[in-house]
Amino acid sequence: MIAKNFWQDKRVTVTGGSGFLGSFVVEQLQKKGVKDIFVPRSADYDLVQPDQITRMLDDGRPDILLHIAALAGGIGANQDRPADFFYYNLMMGVPLMHQAYERGVEKFVALGTICAYPKFADIPFHEEELWEGYPEETNAPYGLAKKMLLVQAQAYRKQYGFNAIYLLPVNLYGPRDNFDLATSHVVPALVRKCIEAQDRGEERVELWGDGSPTREFLYVEDCARGLLLAAENYDGAEPVNLGSGIEISIKDLSELIGRLTGFKGEFVWDTSKPNGQPRRRLDVSRAEEYFGFKAGTDFETGLRNTIDWYREHRERIPV
């Protein structure tokens, strides 16, 4: 007897499905044979408005709801718009999960953020230590708004038996990332700055902070695979980290990207700008134990893919 495919005959809605991570999730769903995938566009549905959520759910009629949509960005964007990052993420997520429960959605996958962890969490970050301190100040409003989805998922599971799970991806990178310097994260910002400096014949690239913080990075296609593995195989209340388990300092990262892009100048650190969280590295054992996820993309390979994609598509990216 052939086991039934988890996705067989399922209607799947992917919020944020036209974005960075979401586009890879949709591609992988298509490869799994999912025929009914609904991707609500922000131009058509303002998911901060409850009535728009209702209309979106009427149109998508999901059995499985993957909530990836978020207002996100780097340190500068978080500092400039802390209220927006808090309100939009909270109001996109909480009413959406509530209405999904009311409609009897079979499974809700909520995507959290590494920014939810305490500023001085022990390394590596263990999921059970998620509440042992306040997040790093520059992105706390965003991190806390996304963290409320964990509280909600656990509460709705306990009271209603609603099958909502919560995943905590580390910093993502890869092709199709956001390369707008006003809002981008560190990898796409470094790639763009190094390549543009070469184009202009400049020998210096200015970066925020002092280069000492560390980060962990997960290739976007690996994250998409992990998310779908969790959707298929995990039905628990505990949050689960998605990461690679590999830590690198921003200074070493800049030098690596400089080498891979061919930038031969120097990096100048603006120490008047914030560093962000001092260190980030996840304990990734729970994901492997619970649903068999392990990152598979070598970091340099992923960076080369990212750089190649940017070079090919840079003419269409806003200045």
N, C-alpha and C positions, 0 to 999 in steps of 0.2 A: 504494500500500500504506500503510495507517495504522499509525504506530508504536505499539508496545505501551506502555500506561501503566505507569510504573515500579511503581505500587502495585497493579496489577491482580492479583487472586487472592492477594495477600499477607496473611499473618497478622501483625499488628503488635501488639507489647506495648509499653505506655507506662508505665514506672514513674513514680510521681508524677503520673499522668494526671488525678487529681481535684484537684490543687493549682493554684497560681496560673498558672504557665506551662503546665503539662501540660494544663489544661482547654482552653486555646486551641489547643494542638497537636492534641488529640483532635477539636475542632470542625473544624479545617482538614483533618484526615485524612478526616473524614466528607464534607466538601465535595468532596474528591478522589475520592470514591466507594469508599473502603475499607470493606468490609463486616465484616471480622473484626478488631475492635480489642479488645484485652484490657487492662483497667486494674486492676491488683492494688491492693486497698485495704490500708492499714496495719493495719486491724482484723483482716484475714484472713491477712495474710502479714507476718511480721517479717523484713524483708530483711537484717537484721544476722545472722540465723541461717542457715548454709549449707543446712540441711535444709528451711527454709522457702523458700529460693531454688529448691531442687530441685522442691518442690511447686508453686511458682508457675510454673516453666518447664514442668512437666508439664501444668498446666492451660492455659497460654497457647499453648504450642507455636509460638513465634514464628519467622517468617522474618526479620523486622526487629525489633530491640530498641532502643527509644529510652529511654536511662537518664537520667531527669530528676529522680527522687526525691533529696532531700537534706535533711539537718538544717542549716538556715540561719537567719540572723538578723542584727541590727545589731550595733554595737560592744558594747553592754551585754551582749547574750546571749552573744557570743563570749568576753567577759571572764569571765562567770559560769560558763561551761560549756566551757572549752577542751578538756578531755579527751573530753567527749561529742562535740564537733564533730569532733575528730580520729577517734576510734574508730568512731562510727556511719557517717561518710561513707566511711572507708576500707573498713570491713567490708561496707557495702552494695555498694560498687563492685567491689572486686577479686575476691571469689568469684563475683559475678554475671558478670563478663566471662569468667572462667575456665570456668564452667559453660556459658556461651553458646558458647564455642569448642568445648568437648567435644561439644556437641549439634549442631554444624554450623550454627549460626545464620548466615544469609547476610550480615547487616550489623549492626554494633553502633555506635550513636551515643552517645558519652559526652559529657556536659556538664560542663565545668570551671567555673572562676570567675575573675573579674578579680583576686580576692584571691591568686591564685597568683603574680602578678608581683612582682618585687623592690620593696622600699619606695621606693627612690630610682631607679626605672627612668627612662630618658630618655623625654621626651614628644615625640611620641606613642609608646605602647607598641608595639613591634614584636615579633612572635612569636618571632623568632630570639634575642631578648634575655631570654627567659623565665627562663633559669638564671643570670643575671648578678647575683645577690644574694639575700638572705633577704627573705621577705615582711614587710609591716608587722606589728609584733608582736601587735597586738590581734586580728588574724584569721589569723595564720600557721598555727595547727594546722588550721583549716578549709581554708585555701588549699593547704597541703602535702598533706593527705589527698586532695583532689580532683586535685592535680597528679600523684599516683601513677597515676591512670588514663591519663594521657598516656604515662608510662613503660611501663605495661603494654600499652597499645594498640600502641605502636611495637615492643615486644619480641615480642608475639604475631604482629604482621604480619611481622616479619623471620623468625622461626623457623617459624611455622605457616602464613603466608599468610592470616591471619585479617583480615577486612575490618572493622577498627574505626577510627573517626575520632573526633577530639577537638576540641570547639568551646569557645571562651572568650567567653561573653557578658558584657557590661558590666552595670552596675547596671540592673535592670529596674524598670518602673513601669507602672501602668495599673489598670483595673477588676479587681476580685477580689483585689487585693493584700492582704497581711497588715497590718491596721490596729491590731493589738494593740500598745500602746506598749511592752510589756515585751520584745518580740522584733522589732518592725518595723524596716524600713529608713527612710532619711531622708525620701523623698517621702511615703509614707503617714503617717508620724509628723507631719510638718509640716502636712499636710492636716487631720488629726484635731485637732491642737493648736490650729490657727487657728479651726476651726469651733467647737470646744468653748469656746474663750475668748470667742467672740462670744456663744454661748448663755448663758454665765455673766456677761456684761457685764464681762469682765476686759480690761484694756488692756495686759497684758504676757504674753508667751510666752517661757518659758525654754528655751534650746537649749544643747546640749553644744558645748564647744570655743570657738573664736574666730571661726568663719565663714570662715576663710581657705582651707581645703582646697577643691580643685576636684573635680568629678565629671562623668562622662559618663553619660547615661541613654539607654536604648533602650526604646521602647514595646513592651509584651508581645506584641502581635499581630505586630509586625515581627519580633521574635525567633522566634516560632513559625514564621513564614514562612521565615526564614533557616535554621532548623534543618531544615525539610523540604526546602528547596532543596539543602542539604548532603547530606542522606540520599539524595536522588535523583541528584545530579550529582558528588559528591566522593568519591574513593576513595583519598586520599593519606595519608601518615604524618605530615605536618606539622600542627601545631595551627593553628587559624584563629580570629581574633577576630571577634566579632559585636558591632557597635556602631553609633553614629550619627556619630561623629567630632566631636561638638559638646561643648565643655567649659564648665562654669559653676561659679562658686564657691558654696559653701553659703550664704554671706551673700546673694548675688544670688538664689539659688534661694528662700530664705526670703521675700525681698521680693516675688518673683514670685508665689509661692503665696499670700502675704498679700493681694496685689492681686486675684488670681483668686477667692479665697474671700470677699473683702470685709472682711478683718480690717484694722482701721485703727490698731491699737495698736503697741507697740514690741517688738522682739526683744531679750532680755537674754541675753548669752552667759556661760555658766558655764565659765570658763577652767581650772577645776580638773579638768574632764573632758577625756578625750583627743580629739584631732582626727581620729585615724585617718591613713591614707595622705595625704601632702601634696597630690599631684595624680594625677588619672586621666584619661587620654584615649588612645584606641586609634588605631593605624593600621588602617584598615578596608579597605585596598586589596586584601588577599589574598582576602577573601570575595567581593568583586565580580569579581575576576579568575578565581577557581577555580570559583565556582558562581553568579555573577550576582546576588549579594545586595547590596542597598543599602537602608538605612532610608528609609521613606517617610512617616512620620507627623511633622508639625510638632509641636515640643515643647509650645507653648501649647495646641494642640488636644488632644494627649495628656493634658496636665494637666487641662484642662477635663473631659475624659471621665472621668478618675479622680475628680475632685471630685464630678461629678454622680453617679457610681456610689456613692460613699461617702454622699452625702446621702440617696440612695434606699434604701440597705441598712443604714444605721448602727444601726438598732434591733436588728438581729440580730448585731451585732458585740460581743464580750465587753468589759465595762467595764475 
